[in-house]
Amino acid sequence: MGCAPSIHVSQSGVIYCRDSDESNSPRQTTSVSQGPAAPLHGLFLHTDAADATPPSRAGPLGAVRVRRARAELGSGSSAGSAAPAATTCRGRRRHCCSSAEAETQTSYTSVKQVSSAEVRIGPMRLTQDPIQVLLIFAKEDNQSDGFWWACDRAGYRCNIARTPESALECFLDKHHEIIVIDHRQTRNFDAEAVCRSIRATNPSEHTVILAVVSQVSDDNEEASVLPLLHAGFNRRFMENSSIIACYNELIQIEHGEVRSQFKLRACNSVFTALDHCHEAIEITSDDHVIQIHRIHRDSGDNSQTEPHSFRYKSRRKESIDVKSISSRSSDAPSLQNRRYPSMARIHSMTIEAPITKVINIINAAQENSPVTVAEALDRVLEILRTTELYSPQLGTKDEDPHTSDLVGGLMTDGLRRLSGNEYVFTKNVHQSHSHLPMPITINDVPPSIAQLLDNEESWDFNIFELEAVTHKRPLVYLGLKVFSRFGVCEFLNCTETTLRAWLQVIEANYHSSNAYHNSTHAADVLHATAFFLGKERVKGSLDQLDEVAALIAATVHDVDHPGRTNSFLCNAGSELAVLYNDTAVLESHHTALAFQLTVKDTKCNIFKNIDRNHYRTLRQAIIDMVLATEMTKHFEHVNKFVNSINKPLAAETEGSDCECNPTGKNFPENQILIKRMMIKCADVANPCRPLDLCIEWAGRISEEYFAQTDEEKRQGLPVVMPVFDRNTCSIPKSQISFIDYFITDMFDAWDAFAHLPALMQHLADNYKHWKTLDDLKCKSLRLPSDS
């Protein structure tokens, strides 16, 4: 028998018991009292004491008979006193020793030698230390004894803690792999609070925490494990003091979660080593195909990992190569050797696009994926590496010629120049403002116009009636009414006279000779934009600056439109196409001209009284919205809106009847997407208007396309929309294709956000009208009998 170990008390009440023949490492802990009236519960440690039998008596090699100490100190004198303490000894075999400090109980038990084990993870050979277990039980009972002796049988190192404080201190010191917490009663401590406090520490990331719960009687329903999982527990153990039951539970945890966590830690160690390596690293698969090419930047920034697919033949055929490029074998091709310095510079670039991160994540996911999944991800990577991520690809078989022509005419820049002819349209940029008639005041509006404008807040407002009574000048009158309702003059700090002059200048630069793209279309888009701004969710998502920008953008979005598409202008080599490099030609022209006209004359400069910062913000918003009307970006805008607005909104409002959740509030990126979607829907809202208005708009746009086809044929230009030949075109088919390809999905997404049941009903009715005509082989706007 050796002498009793010395006892040391920590500030939190944890008692460390050090063996007399070892240095300062804590080995055994007990609980003491700091006085007769204030018992302090501390910590117990199941440990190999110094009183092991000599090797000559140990039997076969590797077998040792060790005396395991398990003690509980009784009440003693107050702190600093050296009075002896009394204790009750328990155990299968009692053998006590005494000293001036404490009296402990020692029992003899046969255990296997605790030693480290070797674990293989692929080609790696790792050493795993014996499992450490922490038991957190306020009182000793059969259940804690069961786990204690189960640990003894499994060869685990075991500690017992009686209080949350001592448990946390012990865990931070030992970093146990398994923790067992008594969850059967809450009188002594809150088990879930203890678990959460442990989970709040960094070492708990790789720890499995087990909750011991009470048995459920036959009359009671078994409780859900969700509260335990939310608190941080990994598993639940139904109360069972059988040593073999406890042993089986611990063994399952070791071979399941603990082994997996050990592998994760090993992988983290490998990547940490790679991160600290100052040379380029390649990691290859078993067939020596490079999976990862890693470059470390000397500047101290984070290293970058890049996937590669080229093959490198290694002399070491049976191992995975993780080696420095500088130590590459001399038989590698010299060309590759010369490539690596430049590759290293490329991979060390600090700019990394989001799509690059996505591709890297997919490459990493392919490593351990089944063959079918890896092949599917290869296809995903092929798609992601294309430039047109948001534009649908039409099939080559049985494709609808109307859809194909619409896509070709609206979503391309028509770079098929088969002729040297140039197309130059008449512009009104240099029109003198002094030649314009004096603007009238809103109070002097004729009664017939004022009566029509009383209904301007309704979606069924008839813009063609306003066009007729205003002699094709609906934009000025509707603009005065709408801008007044939204307080635009007050926001811009401009007079109504300035606003009227501005509206008149803008309307004068729309071409009244165009069948579709004239000031009536601009007024219609302005009306739709104002209607959308009145919807609760839209209103709650945008600021007043956004509202003003949207109204101005709608007003100017097609100013000086020539009645021809971007494809036509590019094929004709027009001045505008050359100026804007065949990219968003018309949309760029509309915004540039609008600002030129506005700032040219102080009498119509609505921006002259706002500060520079407000002006720049407003200008950027207007430009962004007008450019969003370009159809080449149509699917990109719609998909971004669905993924960034619709899907999060559906998750937020699930189970709620509220329709006014201001999604996008305080998120500038979301506000931009909402404004783009709003003006896009307003720009092509014709199929969602009442049937009579829808039919009129369909006739006008068809006539404009017919005129373009006629001119393309006259000038020998490529015909970008052959189906729009006035002698053969089926207008119902063209409308059906337009609705199917562009309108339905976009308005479904917009309706899900803004809640527009009336519009969706009109869309359904109008679609039915066109389908009926198409089924009857009618190519006109109406049946002959209706005409």
N, C-alpha and C positions, 0 to 999 in steps of 0.2 A: 504494500500500500504506500502510495506517495502522500506527501503532505497535502492539505487542503489548498486549493488555489486561492490567489489573492483576488479581492473584489474591488472594482472601481465603479463609481457612480457618475453617469453623465448628467448634464444639466436638465435634460428632459425626463429624467427618472429611469433611463435604461441602464441596467446593471451589466457591465462586462466582467466576465470571470476569466482571467488569464492563467494558463497553466504555469507552474513555477519554473519549468525548465524551458520555456519558450520566451521569445522576445515579446514585444508589445502588441502583437496581433491578438485581437479579441477572439476567444474561442467558445466561451460558455457564459450564458447570462441567466440571472435568477431574479426573483422579486424579493424585495425587502420592505420593511416598514420603517417610516421615519419617526416613529413614535407609537405608543400604544393606541392612540385615538385616530391616527391618520395613516392607514395602510396604503402603501404605494405599490401598485401592480406594475411589474416591469416585463421582462422578456426572458424566455427560456430558450436555450440552444441545445439541441441534441448533437453531441460532438464526440469525436474519438478523444478520450482523455489520455493523459500521459501514463495511465496505469495499465498499459497493455502488457500481456504476458510476454516473457522473453521469447525470441525466435525459436530457441531450442525446444520450447513447449508448445509451439504453434501447430505442430502437425505438418501436413503436406505443405510444399512451397506455395505461397500465395494465400494460405489460409491463416487467419489470425484470430485469436480469441481476445476481444477487446471489451474492457469494462466500460459500459455506457453510463454516464452520470445523468441523473434526472433529479433535480432537487427543488425544493420549495422552502425558502427561508421563512421562519415564523417571525413573530414580532421581536424587535430588538430595542436597543436603546435609541435615543435620538441621534441625529446626525452628529458625527464626530465622536460618538461614544464607542468604546471598545468592549462593551459588555457582551457576554456570550448570548446567543439566541437559541431558543428552544424550537424544536421541530418534531413533526410526526413522520416517521419513515414508512414508505409504502413500496412494495415491489415483490417480485416473485422470490427474491432472496435479499435479505436485508444485511448490509454491511456498512457500518457508519464509522466515520472518523471525525475528530473534533479538533478545533483550533480556537484561538482567541476570537476569531471573527465569525465563524459560522460552522454549522454542523450539516453535512450533506448526506444524501442517500445514494448509494451506488448499487447497481444491479448488474449481474453478469448475463450477457446474451451472446449467442454465436452469430456473427455477421460475416458477409463476404467482404474482402478487401475493397475499399473505395478507391478507384483509380480512374484515370482518364481513358476515354475510348476513342478509337480512330474511326472517322466517318468519311466515306467516299462520296463526292459529288462530281460525277463525270470524271475528268482526269485529275481533279483536286483531291488531295488527301488532307483531311482536317482533324484536329484533335479537339474533342469535346470534353470539357470538365464535367465532374459529377453534377447531377441535377441538384439545385437548391430549392427547398420548399419552405414557405413561410405560412404558419398556421396562425390565424387571428381569432382567438377564442377568449372571451372575457373570463370564463370559468373552465376549469378542467372537468371533463365529463367523459362518458364512454365514447362519444363521437370524436373528441379531440384525441383520446387515447388510440382510437382505431386508426386515425390518420398518422399518428406518431409512429405506431408499430408498423404501419404499412410502409412509411418512409424507411424505417429501419430494415424492413425485409427487402425493399428495392435497392438499398444502398444509397439513398439520397441523403444529403445534408439537410437537416431540418431545424428551423427556429420556431418558437412560439412567442406571440405577442399578446398582451392582455389589454392594451389600450391603443386607440388610434394613433396617438403621438409616438409611442414606442414602435408601432408597426411601421409607420412611415420612415422613422429614423433608421430602423433596421433594414428596410427595403433599399433605401438610398445608399446604405453601406454595402449590402450584399448583392443587390441586383438579382433577386430570385427569379427562376424561370417559372415557378408555379406558386400561386398564392391561394390559400383556402380561407374563406371568410365565413364566419358563423352568421347566417341570415335568419336563424330561427326565432329570435326574439330581439326586441329593440330597447329593452330596459337598460342595458349597459352601454351600447353604442349603436349608431345608425350604420348598418352594413353598407348600404348604397352610398352614403356620404364618404365612408372610408375608401370604397372602391373608386369613387370619383377623385378623391384627393391623391390616390396613387396614380390614376390615369393622367393626372395633370402634370406628372413628372416625365422627363425624357426617357429614363430607363424602362418605363412601363410599356414602351412600344412593342417589345418582344416578350412580354410576360403574359401568361395565361392565368386568368383569375376565375376561381371556382366559387360558386355560392352554395352553401349548405342550407337547404330549406327543410321545413317540417313536413312530415308525412301528411298526406291528404286523406281525410276520412272518406268512407264510401258515400256519406250523405252530401259532401261538399264537392263542388265542381273545381277541377284543377285550374290553377291560376295561369295566366299567360306569362311567357318568358320575356315579353317585350320590355317591361319595366327594368328587368335585370340587364338586358342587352343595352338599353339606353343608358343605364348607370355605368356601363363599362365591363360588365361580367362577360366572360366567354362561354361558360357552361353552368349548368345547374345540377346539383347532386342531391337527390332525395335522401333524407336522413336515414343512415344505416351504419351502425357502429361495428359491423362485421369487418374484421381486418382484411379479409380476402376481397370484400366489396370495395373497400377503400383502396386496396392495392391494385385491383383491376382498373379502377378509375384513373389512378395516377399513371399506370403503365400505358393506358390508352392515350392519355394526354401527352406523355413523353414521345410516343411513336407517331403521334399525329401533329398537334399544333406546335409542340416544342421542337420537334425535328424540322418542321417547315420553317419556323422562325430562325432556327440555327442556319439553315441554308440561305435564308434571306440576308442574315448578317454576314455570311461568308461572301455573298455576291456584292454586298455593299463594300466589303473590305477590298475586293478586287477592283471595283470602280474607283475607290478612293486611291488605291495604288496607281491606277491609270491616270487619275487626275493629277497626281503629283509627279508623273513622269515628264521629263523635259524633252522627250523625243517623240517622233511620230510613231504610232502603234497601229498594227494591223491585227485583227482577230478573224480567223478563217474558220470555215466549217470543216467537217471531217474530210470532205473531198477537196479541201484547200481552196474553196471559193471565198474571197474576202467578204466578210459580213460588215465589219466596222473599220473605218479608217479614221483614227483619232489624232488630232493635232493639238499640241499645247502651245499657247501663245506666250512668248517671253515677257510680254507686257504685264503679266500677272492677272489678266482677265480670265474668265472661265474658258476652259478648253471647249472645242467643238467636235462633235462626232458626225461623220458623214458616211452614208452607206455607199458601197461600191459593188459592182458585179463582175469585175475582171478576175481572172484566175491566176494564181501564183503556185507553181509547182515547188513544193518543199521537199527537201531530202528526208525530213522526219515524217514518214508516211503514216505513222500510227498515232499521231498526237494532234491536238488543236494548236495551231501556231498563234502565239501571242508574243510578237517580237518587234523590235525596233527596225524601222526601215534602214537605218544606218548600218545595221548588222546583217542586212540581207546577204544571202549567199551569192557568190561571185558568178554563178551560172545564170542569174536572172538576166533577161534581155536588157541591153544597154539603153534602149529607147525608153523603157520604163524607168530606169534609173535616172535618166535625164528629166523625166516628167515630174518626178516627185518634188523638187524644190518649188516649181511653179504651182503644183497642186497644193503644197503646204501653204503658199501665200494665198491661194484662193480660199482654202478652208479656214484660214485665220482671219478672214474679213469679219469685221464687227457687226455688219448689217445682215440680219437674217429675216427674211420675209415670213409671214405667217404660213404661207403655203409650203415653205421649206420645212417648218416645224411639223406640219401635218404629214408630209411625205416621210419624214424621219420616224414619226410615231408609227405609221403604217408599216414601214420597213422593220421596225422593232417587233411589231405584233406578228409579222410573218415568220419570225424565227422558230417559234414553238407551235405554229398553227398546223392543223391537218393540211394535206395536199390540196383538197378542194377549196379550203378557205384561203390558202396561200395563192392559188391560181386566181380566185376572185379578187383578192387584194392586188394582184398584178394588173388586172383589168382596171381597178380603181386608180392605180398609179398612172396608167396610160391616159385615162380621162383627165386626171388632175394636171398632167403635163401639157395639155392642150391650152390654147389661149381663149377659146370660146367656151367657158365653163357654164354659162347660163343660157346659151342659145340652143334650143332643141334642134336635133338633127332629123331632117325629113328623110323618110325611107326612099329607096330608089324604085320600089315596086308599088304600082297602084296608088301613087300619091295624088292628091287632089290638085289639079292644075291651078285652081283658084287660090288655094292656100300657098302653093309654091310661088305663084306670081306675087301675092301679097308680101310674102317673106322677102322675095327678091327685090321688090320695089320699095318696101318700107324699112327693111333691116339690113341693107347693104349700102355701100357707097357707090355701087355701080361703076367699078373701075374698068369697064370694058369699052375702051375707046377705039371704035372702028372708023371714026371719021374725024377730020380735022376741023369740022364746023364748030363754031362757038355760039353759045346762047347767052345773050345779054338782055336782061329785062329792064323796063323803065323803072327808075327809082325816084321817089319824091323827096329825097333827102334835102335837096336844095330849095324846097318850096318855101317861100317867104311867109312868115307868120302874119305879116301885115295884110296879106290878101285874104285871110280867113275872116268870115263874118264874125261879128262880135258875139261872144258867148252870152247866152241868156242866163238869168238867175233861176234857181230852182223854184222860186215862188212864181215865176212867169211862165212855167211850163203849161202848154195848152191843156185844157180839161181832158181831151181824149187821151193824151199821153199820161197825164196824172192818174186817170182812172185805171189805165193798164198797170201802171207802176204800183198801185195799191196792192196788187197781187204778186209782187216780185219775190216775196219770201216763200211762195209755194213752188214745189218741184214741177207742177204742171203748168207753170207760167209759159205763155205762148210768145216766144221771142220773135216769131215771124210777124205777128200782129204789130209788135213794137217796131220792127223793121219797116213795115208798111207806113205807119202813121208818122214816123220820123224821117221818111224819105231816105232810107238806108243809112241813117245815122243813129242807130240804137245805142252805141257804146257811150256817147256823151251823156245821154239821159239816164241810162241804167247805172252808169258809173257814178254820177252825182248822187243818186239815191242810195246805192250800196255803200259808197265811201262815207256818206253822211251817217248811215246807220252804224258803221264800225268806228266812227270817230277818227278817220284817217287825218283830216285837217288838224285836229287837235294834237295828234301824235307827231305829225311832221312840223307842227308850228307854222303852217302856211295858211293863206287866206283861201276862201272858196273861189275867189276870182282866179287865183293861180292854179287851183285844181281844175277848174273848168277849162282854162287855156291849155293846160297839159293834156286833158282828155281829148280836146279838139285836135291838137297837133298829132297825137297818137292815132286817132281815128282817121285823120286825113292821109296818113301813110299806110293804111290798109287799102288794098286794091278792090274797089267795088266791082270791077269787071270779073273777078274770080267767082266761079260758081260756088265754091265752098269756103276757101280761106280768105274771108273778108271780115269786115268789122262786126257783122252779125254773128259769125262764129266766135270772135273774141268776146262779144257780149254774152253769148251762150256759155262760154267757159267761165267768164266772170260770175255769171249767175250760179252755175254749179258749184264753183269754189265757195261763194258766200253761203250757199245752202249747206255744204259740208262743214264749214266753220261754225255753223249754228248747232251742230250735233254735240251732245253733252261730252262724249269721250274725246272728241277732237278738240273741243273748246278747253277741256281740262288738261290737255296735253301740250298746248301751245301758248306762248306768250303773245302780248299785243304786237310786238315787233314781228313775230312770225305771221300773224294775221295780216298786218299791213303789207308785208313782203309778198304773201300769197296773193292778195288782191291786185297788187301792182304787176306781179308776174303773169297772172291770168290776163290782165289787160294788154300787155305788150308781147305775149308769148309767140304771136305769129305776125308781128308788124312787118310790112313790106314783103309779105309772102308772094312769090311770083306765080303761084298756082301750079308749080312743078315740084317733083320730089328731089331729094338729095341725089339719088342715083342719076336722074336726068341731068342735073347740073354738073355732076362729075364727068359723065359721058360726053357732055357738050363742051367741057373745058371752060366753063363760065368764069367770069372774073371772081365771083365769090368762092368757087371751088378752088381756084388757084390761091386766093387770099387765105383760106382756112385749111389748106392742105388736104382737101377732100374728106375732112373729118368734121362731123356735126356742122355741116356748112350752114344750113338755114338757121338752126338754133343759135349758133354763134353770132350770126348776122342779126337776128332779132334782138338779142340782148345788147349787142354793141350799138346798134342804131337807136334803140330805145334810150340809152344813156346819152348818146350824142344829141338827140333831139331835146332831151330834158335840160341838159346843162348849157345848150347853145344860147338860149334866150332866158334872161332872168324872169321874164313875165310868165313863163311856164315851168320854171325850175322849182319843183315841189320839194327838192332836197336842200335848198339854199339856207334854211334856218336851223338845220340839225347839226350837231357837232360831228367832228370827223370820225370818231369811233362808231357812233350810231350809223353814220352813213356807210362806212366800210362794212359793218355787219349786215346792214340792210341790203347793200349792193351784192354782197356775196350770196345771201339767201335768195335774192331774185335770180341771179345768174344760175345758181344750182338748180332751182326749180324749172327754169326755162330749158336748160340743157337736159333735164330729166324727161322732157317730152320727146326726145329723139328716140325713135323706135329700136335702134340697134342695141340699146341698153335695157329694153323692155323687160326681158326675163330676169336679168340681174336685179333690177329694182324690185320686181315682184317677189323673187325668191328671198331677197334680203329682208323684205317686209314680213314675209311669212315666218321666217326663222327668228327674227329679232323682235317682232311685235306680236304676231298672232299666237305663236307657240308659248312664249312666256305668259301672255295674257290668259290663255286657256288654263295654264297651270295655276295662276294666281286666283282666278275667279271660279275655279271648280268648286261646285257646291254652294256658290253664292249667287244671289239674284241681282246683285248690284251691276249696273251697266255703265257706271260713271267712274270706274277706276282709272285714274289718270296715268295710264301706262306711258312712259316716255317723259314724264315730268322730271325735270332736273337732269335728264340724260340727253345732251345735245345730239349724240349720234342717232338716238331714236327719234328725236324731233325732226331731224333731217329726213329720215326715212318716211315719216308720216307726211311731211310736206311734199316730198316727191310723189308719193302714192296719191295724195289728194289731187295734185294738178294733173297727173297722168289720167286719173279717172275722170276728172272734169273735162279733159281735152277730148276724150273719146266716149263721152257719156250718151251719145246719140241713141245707141240700141237700148238704153234704159229710160228713154223719154216715152211719153204717151205715144201710141201707135201712129197717129197722124203726123206728129213731129218727127218721129223716127223715119217714117217713109220719106218725108220731105228732105231730111238730111241725107238719106241713102241716095236719093236722086241727084242731089247736088254733088256729093263726092264722086259718084259714078261719072257725071258729066265732066268733072275736072280731070278725072283719069282718062276719059275718052279723048279729051282735047290734048292731053299729053301724048297719048299713043298716036294720034293723028300727026302731031308735030314731029315725033320721032321718025315716023315713016317719011314725012316730007324732007327732013334733013338727013336722012340716011343714018340715023343714030340707032344704037341697040334698043329694041323694044323691051323695056324691063318688066312690063306687065301685059303680056300678049292677050290675056283673057279679057282685058278691058278694051276690046274692039267694039265700037258702037253697033256694028252690024251683027255680031255674034254673041255678045256678052249676056250671061244670065245674072241679072242683079240679085235675085234671091240666093243663088249659089254663092256669090261673092259675099253677101251679108252673112250667110250661114258659116262660111269659112272664117270670116273675120271674128264672129262671135265665138266660134269654137276655139280658135287658136289664140286670140288675144284677150277677149273680153271676159269670158266666163270665170276663169281662174282668178283674174285680177279683181273682179267685182265680188267674187266669193270672199276673197281675203279682206277687201275693204269693208264689205258688209259685216264680216265677223268682228271688225274693230269699231266701225261707226254706227252699226245697226240701221240698215236701210231697207226695210221690208218692201216699201212701195216701189223702189227702184228694181228690186229683184223680181217683183211680180210683173212689172212692165217688161223686163228683159225676157221673162218666160213667155209672155203673151206675144211679144214681137218675134221671138224665135219661132214660135208656133206659126205665126203668119207667114214667115219666109219659107218654112218647111212645107206648108200647105201649097204655096205657089210652086215650089220646086217639084213636089209630088205630082202636080198637075201640068208639069213641063212648061210653066209660064215663066218667061224671062223678064217680064216687066215689073214695075213696082206694085201693081194691083191687077186683079182679074179684069178682063175687059168689061164684064158686067158692072163691076164696082166703079170703073172709070165713067 
